[in-house]
Amino acid sequence: MEKRRLERLEVDNIHADISDGFGFFAGTVGDLSRGGLKLDSIPKRLDDRTKLLSIVVSAKGEHFRMKVRSRWALRQSLSKSIGVEIVNTPVGWAEFVMNYEQKSENMLVEIEL
């Protein structure tokens, strides 16, 4: 059963730098919403059980620094994916996500024609 309150939008070419308070790790953003993210290609060494993670999301020349709470983790052989909830939404984040929402809506219109 899906528990998300906000629609997640799949994205490409968004980089994330993550810190668990002990180390710094690089990954990518697989999808996003106004209230959360899916982080992919995260090294297994990152402690996703840390109460709050610090991340910097970078795309299109913009950088968003935020605190997030891990909600789930899926471990693969060399890396893991983590679903996170944004604890403090940075200024400009809603507008950034809205750009992807508009692209998603435009794609649906094109498919309908």
C-alpha positions as CSV (number, residue, x, y, z in Angstrom):
1,M,0.0,0.0,0.0
2,E,1.3,3.4,-1.0
3,K,1.7,5.8,2.0
4,R,3.1,8.8,0.2
5,R,1.2,12.1,0.5
6,L,3.0,13.7,-2.5
7,E,3.6,12.4,-5.9
8,R,7.2,11.4,-6.7
9,L,8.7,12.6,-10.0
10,E,11.5,10.6,-11.7
11,V,14.5,12.8,-12.5
12,D,17.9,12.5,-14.1
13,N,21.2,14.3,-13.6
14,I,20.7,15.4,-10.0
15,H,23.6,14.9,-7.7
16,A,23.5,14.5,-3.9
17,D,26.2,14.8,-1.3
18,I,25.2,13.1,1.9
19,S,26.7,13.2,5.4
20,D,25.8,10.9,8.3
21,G,27.9,12.9,10.7
22,F,30.9,10.6,10.3
23,G,31.6,10.7,6.6
24,F,30.7,12.3,3.3
25,F,29.3,10.3,0.4
26,A,28.1,11.0,-3.1
27,G,25.0,9.7,-4.8
28,T,22.3,10.5,-7.2
29,V,18.6,11.5,-6.9
30,G,16.3,8.9,-8.5
31,D,13.0,10.7,-7.8
32,L,11.8,13.7,-5.8
33,S,8.8,15.4,-4.4
34,R,8.2,18.5,-2.3
35,G,8.6,16.4,0.9
36,G,11.1,13.7,0.1
37,L,13.7,12.1,-2.2
38,K,14.9,8.7,-3.3
39,L,18.7,8.6,-3.1
40,D,20.5,6.1,-5.3
41,S,24.1,4.8,-5.7
42,I,24.9,5.5,-2.1
43,P,27.9,3.7,-0.7
44,K,27.0,1.0,1.8
45,R,29.2,2.6,4.5
46,L,26.7,5.5,5.0
47,D,24.8,4.9,8.2
48,D,21.2,5.3,7.2
49,R,20.1,4.6,10.8
50,T,21.4,8.1,11.8
51,K,18.6,10.2,13.1
52,L,19.2,13.1,10.7
53,L,21.3,13.1,7.5
54,S,22.6,16.3,6.0
55,I,22.5,16.5,2.2
56,V,23.2,19.0,-0.6
57,V,21.2,18.4,-3.8
58,S,22.8,20.0,-6.9
59,A,21.2,20.4,-10.3
60,K,21.1,23.0,-13.0
61,G,23.5,25.3,-11.1
62,E,21.3,25.3,-8.0
63,H,22.2,23.8,-4.6
64,F,19.8,22.9,-1.9
65,R,21.1,22.2,1.6
66,M,18.7,20.3,3.8
67,K,18.3,17.9,6.8
68,V,16.5,14.6,6.0
69,R,15.2,11.6,7.9
70,S,15.7,8.1,6.5
71,R,12.4,6.3,6.0
72,W,13.7,3.1,4.2
73,A,16.8,1.6,2.7
74,L,17.3,-1.0,0.0
75,R,20.8,-2.6,0.1
76,Q,22.3,-3.9,-3.1
77,S,25.7,-5.7,-3.5
78,L,27.9,-2.5,-3.8
79,S,25.6,0.3,-2.9
80,K,22.1,1.1,-1.5
81,S,19.1,3.3,-2.2
82,I,17.5,5.3,0.6
83,G,14.1,7.0,0.8
84,V,14.2,10.2,2.8
85,E,11.8,12.7,4.2
86,I,12.8,16.3,4.1
87,V,12.8,17.8,7.6
88,N,13.6,21.4,6.8
89,T,12.6,22.4,3.3
90,P,15.0,25.0,1.9
91,V,14.0,28.2,0.2
92,G,13.3,27.6,-3.5
93,W,12.8,23.9,-3.2
94,A,9.0,24.0,-4.0
95,E,9.7,26.0,-7.2
96,F,12.5,23.6,-8.2
97,V,10.1,20.6,-7.8
98,M,7.3,22.5,-9.6
99,N,9.6,22.7,-12.7
100,Y,9.7,18.9,-12.8
101,E,5.9,18.7,-12.2
102,Q,5.2,21.0,-15.2
103,K,7.5,18.8,-17.4
104,S,5.6,15.7,-16.2
105,E,2.2,17.3,-17.0
106,N,3.4,18.5,-20.4
107,M,4.6,14.9,-21.3
108,L,1.1,13.6,-20.5
109,V,-0.5,16.2,-22.7
110,E,1.8,15.2,-25.6
111,I,1.0,11.6,-25.2
112,E,-2.8,12.2,-25.2
113,L,-2.6,14.1,-28.6
